[in-house]
Amino acid sequence: MNVLDYSKGVEKLVDPMMVGKTHYMQTKLSKLPVFLQRKIVMSATKKADKMPFVVEPYCTFLFYRIPDPKKVEKFMPEGFKPAKSAVFEGDEEKYYGIVSMFRIHTSVFWGARAEYYLVAKNTKTGLLSWVMMDYISDTISYDEVNGLKSPDCKAAVMTTTCEGDFVCEMRDDDGTKKVECTANLMKSKMRLLNEKLWIEGNTSIAYGRLAGEPDGDLFSLTFYPEEMKQALDIPLKNVAHFHVASSRTGKFGAVLDKVVSFPFAQHMLSDSPGIHTHYSSEAELRKAVEAVNFKKIKTLAK
């Protein structure tokens, strides 16, 4: 199997009609107590431990340098601590908070999301990790705290223009969470990424103390490492407007330091809720990807 065959295989697992049915069912199931929602989801994952996960082109990341890592330690789940990392190969390592903005389609939901992360080290595995602190979306989602969550953002904008602008405007209903960004991509350059952050980190993703329970609930993405090898480095002078707010994560005195965008779709298989696939190395991840048999994968929607 190669990257092209893998990408096609992931796309074929996404049935738009089934996604529509799932969105409808969520309106019914969300009325149940959260503990029952968890039970239903966990029962489904026993039959489908992977979810096709397609991040559409121009997924964009804002990297904020955190001057004092002690201010974010309290948000770390047990077994994690703030860690320095470089964004691109050869760059200086710093403590970072991240805001990712993207459109996505999966076998379960379809829409726009913005997610807030802290870069950390898993002290048990030694892996560099992404700790999800919060998120906002115009489509359905699931986490341990909220269960089957309804959209918390209406009239979201996540697009690109003919003049090369990436545009994101998302705000939740009560105004406590907001992500706005306009960045021109025309003079950006493709650069090699720091593989430890992007490849290793995306196989070790955890929920922070505010985004999910229990603390440290892990999951992994399964993908060809080439998906995370390079991306656009957007000069800060080309970022005309940006504003990020989340009442949950607080203010860390963070300063925008890097802006990164992927001008291609990324095709992955995500662990279903409650499942954690562990990859100790890039070689182990690649071996797992090459062994995927799409004919045997059953999605959550089915």
C-alpha positions in Angstrom: 0.0 0.0 0.0 1.2 3.5 -0.8 0.0 7.0 0.2 -2.4 7.3 -2.7 -4.1 3.9 -2.0 -4.3 4.7 1.7 -5.9 8.1 1.0 -8.4 6.6 -1.4 -9.2 3.9 1.2 -9.9 6.4 4.0 -12.1 8.5 1.7 -14.2 5.5 0.7 -15.0 4.8 4.3 -16.9 8.1 4.6 -20.5 7.8 3.5 -22.2 11.2 3.4 -25.6 9.7 3.8 -24.6 7.8 6.9 -23.0 11.0 8.3 -26.4 12.7 7.8 -28.1 9.9 9.7 -25.6 10.2 12.5 -26.2 13.9 12.8 -30.0 13.2 13.1 -29.5 10.5 15.7 -27.3 12.8 17.8 -30.3 15.1 18.3 -32.2 12.2 19.9 -29.4 10.6 21.9 -28.2 13.9 23.3 -31.3 14.0 25.4 -30.2 10.9 27.3 -28.1 11.3 30.5 -24.4 11.5 29.7 -23.5 8.2 31.4 -25.9 6.4 29.0 -24.5 8.3 26.0 -21.0 7.0 27.1 -22.3 3.5 27.4 -23.8 3.6 23.9 -20.6 5.0 22.4 -18.3 2.6 24.2 -20.5 -0.3 23.0 -20.2 0.9 19.4 -16.4 1.2 19.6 -16.1 -2.5 20.4 -17.2 -3.2 16.8 -15.4 -0.2 15.3 -12.2 0.8 16.9 -11.1 3.2 14.0 -12.8 6.2 12.4 -11.8 7.6 9.0 -10.5 11.1 9.6 -10.0 13.4 6.6 -8.6 16.9 7.3 -9.4 19.0 4.3 -6.8 21.3 2.6 -5.5 24.4 4.3 -5.8 23.2 7.9 -4.0 26.1 9.7 -2.2 26.3 13.0 -1.4 29.3 15.2 1.6 28.6 17.5 1.8 30.7 20.6 5.0 30.9 22.6 4.3 30.5 26.3 6.9 32.5 28.4 6.2 30.7 31.7 5.4 27.0 31.4 4.5 26.9 35.2 1.3 28.7 34.4 0.0 25.8 32.3 1.1 22.9 34.5 -2.2 22.8 36.4 -4.0 22.1 33.1 -1.9 19.0 32.4 -3.5 15.6 33.0 -1.6 13.3 35.3 1.5 11.9 33.7 2.1 14.9 31.4 4.3 18.0 31.8 5.0 21.0 29.5 7.7 20.3 26.9 9.7 22.4 24.5 9.5 21.7 20.8 10.4 23.2 17.5 7.7 23.8 14.9 9.9 23.4 11.7 13.1 21.5 11.3 16.1 23.4 12.7 14.0 26.0 14.5 14.6 26.9 18.2 12.6 24.8 20.7 10.0 26.7 22.8 7.0 26.0 25.0 3.9 26.3 22.8 0.2 26.5 22.9 -1.5 25.8 19.7 -4.8 26.7 18.0 -5.7 24.5 15.0 -8.4 25.5 12.5 -9.7 23.0 10.0 -12.6 21.5 8.1 -13.0 17.8 8.4 -15.1 14.9 7.2 -15.4 11.5 9.0 -17.8 8.6 9.1 -19.6 10.3 12.0 -19.4 14.1 11.6 -18.7 16.7 9.0 -17.9 20.3 9.5 -15.4 22.9 10.9 -13.5 22.8 14.2 -11.0 24.9 16.1 -9.0 23.2 18.8 -6.8 24.5 21.6 -3.7 22.5 22.6 -0.6 22.6 24.8 2.6 20.7 23.8 3.6 18.3 26.5 5.7 15.2 27.3 4.1 11.9 28.3 6.3 11.0 31.3 5.2 7.3 31.1 6.0 6.8 27.4 8.5 9.6 26.8 6.5 10.7 23.7 5.9 14.3 22.8 2.2 14.8 23.0 -0.6 17.2 22.1 -2.9 17.9 25.1 -6.3 19.2 24.0 -7.6 21.9 26.3 -10.7 23.0 24.5 -12.5 23.1 21.2 -15.3 24.8 19.3 -17.2 23.3 16.3 -20.2 23.9 14.0 -20.9 20.1 13.9 -21.5 17.4 16.4 -18.7 15.9 18.6 -18.1 13.6 21.5 -16.0 13.9 24.7 -16.2 12.3 28.1 -17.5 15.5 29.9 -20.3 16.4 27.4 -21.1 13.1 25.8 -22.6 13.5 22.3 -22.3 17.2 22.1 -24.3 19.5 19.8 -22.7 22.2 17.7 -21.6 25.2 19.9 -20.9 27.5 17.0 -23.3 28.8 14.3 -22.5 30.5 11.0 -18.9 29.4 11.1 -16.5 30.6 8.3 -13.6 28.3 7.4 -12.5 28.9 3.8 -9.9 30.3 1.3 -10.3 33.0 -1.3 -9.1 33.5 -4.9 -6.6 36.0 -3.5 -4.9 33.4 -1.4 -6.4 34.3 2.0 -7.2 31.7 4.6 -10.2 32.9 6.7 -11.5 31.5 9.9 -14.3 33.1 12.0 -15.9 31.0 14.8 -17.7 32.0 17.9 -19.7 30.0 20.4 -23.2 31.0 21.3 -22.3 32.7 24.6 -19.2 34.4 23.3 -16.7 32.7 25.7 -14.8 30.9 22.9 -13.8 32.6 19.7 -11.3 32.1 17.0 -10.7 34.6 14.2 -7.8 34.5 11.7 -7.1 35.9 8.2 -3.7 34.9 6.7 -2.5 35.3 3.2 -0.8 32.2 1.8 0.6 33.6 -1.4 4.2 34.3 -0.2 4.4 31.3 2.2 7.2 28.7 1.7 7.0 24.9 2.1 9.4 23.9 4.9 10.3 20.6 6.5 8.5 20.1 9.8 9.9 19.0 13.1 9.0 15.3 12.9 9.0 14.7 16.7 6.2 17.3 17.2 4.1 16.5 14.2 4.5 12.7 13.7 5.2 11.5 17.3 2.8 14.1 18.8 -0.1 13.0 16.6 0.2 9.5 17.8 -0.1 10.6 21.5 -3.0 13.0 22.0 -4.6 13.5 25.4 -7.4 15.5 26.9 -6.4 18.2 29.4 -8.1 18.7 32.7 -10.8 20.9 31.1 -11.6 19.2 27.8 -12.2 15.6 28.9 -12.5 13.0 31.6 -10.8 11.0 32.8 -7.6 13.0 32.8 -5.1 11.9 30.2 -7.6 9.9 28.1 -5.3 9.1 25.1 -6.0 8.5 21.5 -3.8 8.2 18.4 -4.0 9.0 14.7 -2.8 6.4 12.2 -1.3 7.9 9.0 1.5 7.8 6.6 4.4 9.9 8.1 4.6 11.8 4.8 1.4 13.6 5.8 3.3 15.5 8.4 6.7 16.0 6.7 6.2 19.5 5.3 3.8 22.5 5.4 3.6 26.2 4.6 5.4 28.6 6.8 3.3 31.7 6.7 5.2 34.9 7.6 3.7 36.7 10.5 3.5 39.9 8.5 1.0 38.1 6.2 -1.4 37.4 9.1 -3.6 40.4 8.9 -5.9 39.6 11.7 -6.1 37.0 14.5 -7.9 36.8 17.8 -8.3 33.8 20.0 -10.3 33.5 23.2 -11.2 30.6 25.5 -12.4 31.2 29.1 -11.4 27.7 30.0 -7.7 27.9 29.1 -7.1 31.3 30.7 -4.4 33.7 29.7 -0.8 32.6 29.7 0.9 35.7 28.3 1.3 33.8 25.1 2.7 35.5 22.0 2.0 34.4 18.4 5.3 33.0 17.1 4.5 30.7 14.1 1.7 30.1 11.6 1.6 26.9 9.7 -0.8 25.6 6.9 -1.2 22.3 5.1 -2.1 22.9 1.4 -3.3 19.3 1.0 -5.8 17.0 2.5 -4.5 14.6 5.3 -6.0 11.1 5.4 -5.9 9.3 8.8 -7.6 6.7 10.9 -8.5 8.0 14.3 -8.9 5.8 17.4 -12.6 5.6 18.4 -13.5 7.0 21.8 -12.0 4.8 24.6 -9.4 3.2 22.3 -5.7 4.0 22.4 -3.3 2.6 19.8 0.3 3.0 20.9 3.1 3.6 18.4 6.6 3.8 19.9 8.3 5.0 16.8 7.8 6.3 13.2 8.8 2.9 11.9 6.1 1.2 14.0 3.5 3.7 12.7 4.5 3.1 9.1 4.3 -0.6 9.6 0.8 -0.3 11.0 -0.4 1.9 8.1 1.0 -0.5 5.5 -0.8 -3.4 7.1 -4.3 -1.7 7.1 -7.0 -3.8 5.4 -9.8 -1.4 4.5 -12.1 -4.3 3.7 -12.1 -5.3 7.4 -12.7 -1.9 8.9 -16.1 -1.2 10.2 -16.9 2.5 10.9 -18.9 3.8 13.9 -21.7 5.0 11.7 -22.4 1.4 10.6 
